[in-house]
Amino acid sequence: MTQINLTLPEMHCDGCVRAITRLAQKQDPDARVSADLPARLASFSGKLDEAVLRAALAKAGYQPA
């Protein structure tokens, strides 16, 4: 299982968290996402490829910092 921590400056609300969770779960349906909204930090765990996840996030408007 992979643990990926990313700063996502465009992540502002629970709707954003749901959107990034859906993106991660396209790669791994069992992926887990936790978010610290004030810090704009998202933690992903699961069978994830970081490069693919970063590209999907950027395409959706959540460019990792």
Secondary structure as a PSIPRED ss2 file (coil, helix, strand):
# PSIPRED VFORMAT (PSIPRED V4.0)

   1 M C   1.000  0.000  0.000
   2 T E   0.000  0.000  1.000
   3 Q E   0.000  0.000  1.000
   4 I E   0.000  0.000  1.000
   5 N E   0.000  0.000  1.000
   6 L E   0.000  0.000  1.000
   7 T E   0.000  0.000  1.000
   8 L C   1.000  0.000  0.000
   9 P C   1.000  0.000  0.000
  10 E C   1.000  0.000  0.000
  11 M C   1.000  0.000  0.000
  12 H C   1.000  0.000  0.000
  13 C C   1.000  0.000  0.000
  14 D H   0.000  1.000  0.000
  15 G H   0.000  1.000  0.000
  16 C H   0.000  1.000  0.000
  17 V H   0.000  1.000  0.000
  18 R H   0.000  1.000  0.000
  19 A H   0.000  1.000  0.000
  20 I H   0.000  1.000  0.000
  21 T H   0.000  1.000  0.000
  22 R H   0.000  1.000  0.000
  23 L H   0.000  1.000  0.000
  24 A H   0.000  1.000  0.000
  25 Q H   0.000  1.000  0.000
  26 K H   0.000  1.000  0.000
  27 Q H   0.000  1.000  0.000
  28 D C   1.000  0.000  0.000
  29 P C   1.000  0.000  0.000
  30 D C   1.000  0.000  0.000
  31 A C   1.000  0.000  0.000
  32 R E   0.000  0.000  1.000
  33 V E   0.000  0.000  1.000
  34 S E   0.000  0.000  1.000
  35 A E   0.000  0.000  1.000
  36 D E   0.000  0.000  1.000
  37 L C   1.000  0.000  0.000
  38 P C   1.000  0.000  0.000
  39 A C   1.000  0.000  0.000
  40 R C   1.000  0.000  0.000
  41 L E   0.000  0.000  1.000
  42 A E   0.000  0.000  1.000
  43 S E   0.000  0.000  1.000
  44 F E   0.000  0.000  1.000
  45 S E   0.000  0.000  1.000
  46 G E   0.000  0.000  1.000
  47 K C   1.000  0.000  0.000
  48 L C   1.000  0.000  0.000
  49 D C   1.000  0.000  0.000
  50 E H   0.000  1.000  0.000
  51 A H   0.000  1.000  0.000
  52 V H   0.000  1.000  0.000
  53 L H   0.000  1.000  0.000
  54 R H   0.000  1.000  0.000
  55 A H   0.000  1.000  0.000
  56 A H   0.000  1.000  0.000
  57 L H   0.000  1.000  0.000
  58 A H   0.000  1.000  0.000
  59 K H   0.000  1.000  0.000
  60 A C   1.000  0.000  0.000
  61 G C   1.000  0.000  0.000
  62 Y C   1.000  0.000  0.000
  63 Q C   1.000  0.000  0.000
  64 P C   1.000  0.000  0.000
  65 A C   1.000  0.000  0.000
